Amino acid sequence: QVQLAESGGGLVQPGGSLRLSCAASGSRFRFYVMGWYRQAPGKQRELVAAITSGGTTNYAESVKGRFTISRDNAKNTVYLQMNSLHTEDTAVYYCGTKERSRDYWGQGTQVTVSS
């Protein structure tokens, strides 16, 4: 079982920045592929960024050059640094992983980009 807890969301102006954190339970975090997903009202959940156990990253085209995913295995934490935020980035952001063929999700954290 994996427990995930996101934090760092909030209200920010267009062009601003936020850093999201996801703290994971357990002793096997370093082996997990971790991902950040988001879901806006009326839209499907989409993958924003992912990072493998080896540090390889992948990003949605819409956030390339603006968002950076990273991980600190010593702290069992994955981060999403979000810069140059657009109103279109407004969504609930979720941390997710797969362990032993099961999907795990955090509770989500709201990111609102508005002037």
N, C-alpha and C positions, 0 to 999 in steps of 0.2 A: 504494500500500500504506500502511496505517495500523497502527501499533503502539500498543497501549494497555497501561498498567500501573497497577493499582489499589494503594492502600495505605491504612492507617488502621484496618483492622478489628481486632477484639479482643473481650475479655470485658468486659462492663459490667453493672451492676446495673439492675434495672427502675427507670425514672425518670431514668436517667443519659443522657449524651450522648456521641456520637462524631462525628468529622468524617472522611469518606472523601475521598480524592483520586484523580484519574485523570490521569496524564500521557500526552500524545499526542505521537507523532512527526510530522514533516513541517512544511511551510510553509503548509498550507491549513486549519489547525485552525479559524481564525476563520469559515470558511464552513460548517462542519459542524453539523448537529443532533446533540446529544449526549444520551445517556440513561443513567440508572441502572436496572438490573434486579436482581431477586433471585430466588433459587430455594431453597426449603426442602425438606427430605427428603420424598419422596413427592408433591411438588407441581410444577406446571408453572412455568416461569420467567414472571415477571410484570414489567410496567413499573412502576417506582416513581415516577420523575420524568424529565422531559425539558426541554431548553432549546434554543431555536433560535439561529441565528447573530445574530439581532436581540435576543435576550434574553427572548423570550416563554417562559413556563414552563407546565408542566402536571404535575399530580400525581395519583397514585392516591388514591381517596377515603379509603382507610385511613390515609394518612399526611398528609393535608392539615392544616395548622396545626402540625405537628410537624417536618416535614422541609423543608429549603430547598436547592434546587439553584442553583448559581451557576457562573460561568466567568470565567477570567482569560486572555484571548487572548494577552497578552504573555508568559505563562508556559506556554501550551499545556496548560492544566490546567482540569478541571472538578471541582467539589466537591459533596459532599452532606453538609450539616449535619443531623444527626439528634438531636433532643431528645425528652425524655419517652418514652424507649424502652420498649416492651412486650416481653414474652417472645415474642409472636407475630411480632416483627420479626426473630427469629433466622433467619438464612439466609446463603447465599453471595451476596455482592453483586458484580455485574458492571457494568463500564462498556462501553457499546456505541455504535456509530455506523454510518452507511451512507455509502459513498463510491463513486461510479460504479456504482451498483446492486449493490454488494457489501456484505455485513455484516461488521463487525469487532468482536471482543470481546477484553477483557482476560482475564487468568487467573483473576480472581475474588479476593475477600478475605472471610474468614469473620467474621461478626458474630454473637456469642452473647450474648443477654440473659438473665441468670440471677442469682439471689441465692445 
